């Protein structure tokens, strides 16, 4: 008799969103990890997407099903209107004609486990759920959220924890935060730290060409975060200003969408631009805004140093990509960065520009621009094994859910 846990379809919700650049990457990494782990085992992976056109470009070894309407459980920072609908709606048995409930589509496709929704209704059509909580930022940086946003997120997370078979977390730090949030349900927490997409899609492109296109110096440092308040770009500018006063000039490139839904007046970006101007850094710090994924990869590979100054992360895609590419990295000393990148060149407190300046200055002369092909190949082998382990963990959790 065949083990029924091996004869299943696993569903993955597409988190692609124009307001969250990491969403599509997260979807691809999860789908790729599971597909690799399922090879030869009789299990198929299905991705549910509102817009399957972009996913098709990545040639993932999975089936992609297009679902019209909003997918259930998109993070509240991506779809605040949807989040409010989810929180305010009294869930009952949904009408089969609607596609708002992704579980209907999952049932129609023969999916037995669906992951990673950010919310779970009280009727799941017999489909088991592995939920996902990206982080608990709203509880640790409450000043960046309105009271209503904090309350909504708490309600959504609590419902998810109560109704999901298990809840995926990206770090052991998040697991500690989970225990503080839901101590009565801590047994549902599962840590599955995700790898870089480079473990599945080898980087290509021409870093030198991209650098020349934007008239960038041969040697530069890179900050590759969206311009959200908690990403802490201003610390980097202040650190550079202090180095500039000492006659030390470090070219820095900043990429990312210059928009934060919590800051409709774009005050963070305004302060950043003003800090660059008042610090005499106008010819030194280049704010590029959002670039294509291909050009971002080129810039990461070319950078002599990658700086991650964030005040809070669940698990940083920037840090993971830098590790996979073998690029030198310095990070703010928040606990999750210590967990994720113990081999970073250096650390600095989130509110200590002098320390950041000292860390950069102490390493800069010894750093070389990339790409470094030998170092990249070695780092990629490590990342590929990390990705394989990620897939095994996810598949094991899916099998456990089916057998319950």
N, C-alpha and C positions, 0 to 999 in steps of 0.2 A: 504493500500500500504506500502510495507516494505521500510525502510530507506536504500537507496542504499549505504550510507556511512558505513553501518554495514555489507554489503555483498561484501567483497573484499579480495584480497590477498595482503599482505604487503611484500615487498622484502627487505632483508638485505644483503649487500655485505660483504663478509668475508675479514677481514683485516689481516689474519694470514700471518706472514712473518718471515723467519729465522733471519732477521736483526732487528726485532722490537718485543720484547717479550710481550709488552702490547697489540699487535694487536689482537691476538686470544682471549684474555680476554675481550677486548672491544666488539668484535663481539658477544661473548657468552652473555655478560651482556645485550646488546641491544636486541638480539633475545629473551632471557629469559624474560626481562621486558615487551616486546610487547606481547609475548605469554601469560604471566600471565594476562595482561590487557585485552586480547582478549577472554579469556575463556568464553564460553557460549554466545558470541556475534555474532557468524557467520563469524568471520574474521580469516583468517589463515595466519601464518607467514612462509615465504620461505627464506632460506639462500642460496645465490649463492656463490659457492666456487670453486677454482681451484683444491683443494685437500680436498675432503670430508671425508677422512679416519680419520683424527684427530677429526673433529667435531663430527663424529659418536660416539666417545668415551665418549662424555659428555652427551649423552642421552637427548638432549634438546627436548622439545615438539614441534618441528617444522619440516617442510619438508626441506631437503637439496638437492639442485640441483647442479650437477657438471658442471662447465663451463670450457672448455679448452681454453688456452690462458690467457693473462694477464687481470685481472679485471680492469675496468676503475676507475681511480681516486685514486689509492693507494698513500699514502703520499709521498712527494718528498724525505724525508729522508730515505724512505724504498726502493723506486724504482727510483733512479735518471735517469736511462735510459728511463724508461717508462714516467717519468715526461717530459723529453726533447721531447719525441715523441708526447706527448699530446700538449705541448706548440708549437712545431714547425709544427705540422700537420694542414693543412687547412681542418677543418671538413666540410664534406658534407654528403649527404645521404649515409650511409654505405652499403656495399654489404651484403645482408642477409646471405651469406655463411660464413662470418667471425664472430667469437665470441669475437673479441676485444671489441666491443660495448656491454656492459652488458645489455643495454636496449632491445636488440633483444631477449635475453633469458628471460628477465622479461616479455616482451609482450607475448612470447610463453607460459609462465606459468600463464598467466592471472593476472599478478601483476599490480595493479593500482598505487601504490606508492613505490618508491625505495629509500632506504636510507642506509648508509650515504656516497654517493660518494664524493671524493675530487675534482671532476671535472665533468662538464656537457657538452656534445656535443650539437650542434645546432639542432640535430634531436634525439628525445627521444622516438619515436615510440608511442606517446600518453601516456607515463608513467610519472606521476608527480614525482618530485624529492625533497627530503629534503636533502640538502647538509650538509657537515660537515667541519668545520675548527678547527683543534685540538688546534692551538695557533698561535700567531703572533711573535714567537721567533725571526724570521729573521729580524724583524723591531726593536726589542728592544735589541738584542745582535748581531748586524750586523757583528761584528768582527769575528764571528764564521762561517760566510758564505762568499762564493765568490760573487763578484758583479753579475755574471751570475745566481747563485743560488737565490739570492735575487730578481732579475728581473723575473726569471721564476716563482717563488712562487707568486709574486705580480700579474703576468699575470694570472696564474692559479686561484688564489683566486678571482680576479676580475671577471673572466668569470663565475666562480661558483656562485658568488653573483648575477650576472646579470641574469643567466639562471635558477637557482633553484627557486622553489616556496617559500622556506624558507631555512634558514641556521642555523643548530644546533651549539651551542656553549656550552662549558662545565662549564662556570663560568660567573658571572656578571663582573668580571675583564676583561674577554675576550670580553664581550659585549661592554665595554668602548673602548677597542682596536679596535673592529670592527667599532665603530662609527668614530674613527679617520681614519680608512682605507677607509671606504665607507660611508661618511656622507649622501650622496644622497640616499642610500638604507638601512639606518639603520632600517627601518620598517621591514625588512626581518629577522632580528636577533631573535633567539629564544634560551633561556637558558634552557638546560636540563642536569643538573649535574648528572653524572652517579654513580651508587652505586658500591659496591664491589661485585665480583662474589660470595663471601661467603654468600650473601643474598639468593642465589639459590642453591649453592652447599656447604653443611655444611662441614667445615674442619674435616678431619680425620687424620689418620696416627699416628706415634709414635715419638713425638719430642725428647724424651730421647734417642731413638735408633739412630736417625739422629745425635744428638749431640755427642754420643759416637763414631759413625762411623768416624767422622772427628776429634775426640780427642779435642773437644771444652770444655772450662771450663763451670761449671754449670751456672755461671752468666756472661753474655756478652751483649754488645750493638750491634745492627745490622744496617748496611747501605745496602739497597737492591735496588740499581740503576745500570743500565748499565753504563759502564765507558765512558760516553760521556762528552765532555768538560764542558757543562753547569751544569752537575750534582754535580760538586764542591767537589769531594772526598778529594782533597788536603787540603781543609779547616779543615776537620776532623782530618787528619794526623797532621797538624800543631797544632791544639788544643790539641791533645793527647801528642804531643812532649812537649808542655808547661806544661802540667800536670805532665808529666814524670820528668821534671826538678825539680818539687816540691815534688817528691816522691809519686805521685798519679798514680796508674796503673789501667787503665780501659781497659779490653779486648774488642776488637771490631772485628766483622766479617763483611767482605764486599763481597757481591755476585753480579753477573751481567756479561753480555757478555763483555769481555775486548776489545772492538772494537768500533771505531767511524769512520764512512765513511768520515767524514770531517778531520780526522787525520790519514791518511794512514800510517804514520810513528810511530803511537802509542806513540807519545810524552807524552800524558797525563798519560798513564799507566807507562811509564818509569819514569817520575817525581814522580809519586806516590810511586813506588818501591824504588826510591832513597831517597825520604823523609822518608820512613819507616826505611831504613837502617841507614841513617845519624842521625836520631832521636833516635836511640837505641830502636826501637819499633818492631824489627823483631820477637820477641817472644810474642808480644802483639796484633799486627794487623794481621789478617788472611785474605788474598785475595783468595777467593775460585773460582772466575770466575763464569760461568753459572752452576747452579745446576738444577735438575729437579723441576718442579712445585710442586710436592709433598714434596720434601725436603725443598724447599723455604718456603712453608707453615709451615712445622715443625719448621724451624728456626725462623720464625716470631712469632709463638706461644710461643716458648721457650725464646725469647729474653727478657731481663729485661728492655730494652729501644730500641726504634727504632728512628734513626736519619735521618732526611730528609734535607740535606744541599743545595738543588738545587737552582740555580740562576733563573730558569724560568720553569714554568709549565703551562699547560692548565688546567689540573685537575689531581692531582697525584694519580695513582693507589696504590702506596705505602702508602700514607697517608690514602686513603679510606680503604684499607685492614687493616691497623693498627687500625683504628677506629672500624671497624667491629669485630675485634678480641679483642677489649678492651685493647690493649697493650699501655703502656706509650709511648709518642711521643714528640719529640722536633723538631722544624722546623726552617729553615731560615725564616726571617720575610718579605718575598715577599708578595705582596697583596693577591695573590690567596691562599697561605697557611693560611693567616689570615681569609679568607672567608671560606675555606674548613675545617679547624680544629681550631675553636675558643677555644676549650677546651684543646689544647696542653699544656704540662707541662711548656714549655718555648720557647723563641724565640732568634734568634741571627742574626745579619747582615751577609750578604754573605762574607764580607771581614774582619771579626772581630774574629780571632781565640781565642783571650783572652776572649771574651764574651761567645763563645761556650764552652770553657774550664770551665768557671765559672758556666754556666748553667748545664753542665754535673756533675761537682763536687758537686753542691748544692743539687742535687737530688739523686745521685748514692747510697748513703748509705741507703736511704729509699726505694729503689726499690728492688723487688724480681723477680727471674726468673719465667717464665711461664711454662706451661699454668696455667691460673687462670680461672677455669671452671665457677665459679659464675659470674665473671666479663665478661667473654666471652659470656655467655648466655644473660645477660642483654644488652650488646652491640649489639648482633645479632638481638634482637627484634627491636631495634631502626633502624638498617640497613635494615631489612626486610620491615619496613614501608616506609623508604626512597626509597627503590627499587619499592615498589608498586606505590608511587607517580611518580617516574620516568616513569614507564610504562604508567600510566594514561596521563602524559604529552605527551609522544610520540604518543600514540594512538589518542589523541585529535588533534595533529598536522597533523597526517595522514588523519583523517576525514576532517579536514579543507581543505587540499590540494585536496581531491577528489571532494569536493562540489564546488570548484572554477570553 
